[in-house]
Amino acid sequence: MRTLIRLFGTALIIAGLLVAGLATYQNWQHDQAYGRAQRDLRAQLAHPVTGHDEPAVATGTSRTRAEPRPRDASALAVLRIPRFGSAYHPVIVEGVTQNDLAKGPGHYPGSAMPGEVGNFAVAGHRTGWGEPFRKLNTLVRGDALVVAWRGRTYTYHVTGTRTVDPADVGVVLPVPNKPGVKPDKARITLTTCADRDPLTRAYTHRLIVWGERDDH
């Protein structure tokens, strides 16, 4: 009986090591794929599509004429957060599907574009797939959030953070949590997973970071 117990215990340990090893390998694969996707996205930004996608001349905080919305999964802008260091500059993609977020932080379709009056809302992974928002919980009020888009740079500053239920979609409204209210300033919202539940080890809530442009 003791021998059987030892063998069973050894089998459990081996199984645990195999599961951990597989998870580590899968995370490595995801990170490698993220790196390749980011390189491709940077190439897109370096060689933008011309013609019908040619941007209008921007004036103040809005564009002078309506422009086509960006294509799903295409490179949109570059995000810089000085608190995270000079090496932090992920390319934001258009869209927030799982496939989109595997490439980089994703812009919520239909939300404002960078620098516009409204809410420029972006989601990103906290763990895996490059972990672009891993340190989002370290941001504090006043931290800069810099978005480079179509030759212009827009700087927002953090105004607050909150942990919410995943079903709370009001956080990405044009005026967060105020349905139907017309926006009067350019805002940014970053969303990601909050800390794991200490009991289930699952990500059950979302971390929200809000910011506003203060240079217009």
Salt bridges, closest charged atoms under 4 A:
ASP53 OD1 - HIS52 NE2 3.33
ASP53 OD2 - ARG71 NH1 2.68
GLU67 OE1 - ARG63 NH1 3.39
GLU67 OE1 - ARG150 NH1 2.21
GLU94 OE1 - HIS107 ND1 2.59
GLU116 OE2 - ARG63 NH2 2.41
GLU131 OE1 - ARG134 NE 3.22
ASP143 OD2 - ARG83 NE 2.52
ASP184 OD1 - ARG187 NH2 3.64
ASP195 OD1 - ARG126 NH2 2.85
GLU212 OE1 - LYS185 NZ 3.33
GLU212 OE2 - ARG187 NE 3.97
ASP214 OD2 - HIS157 ND1 3.08
ASP215 OD1 - ARG213 NE 2.92
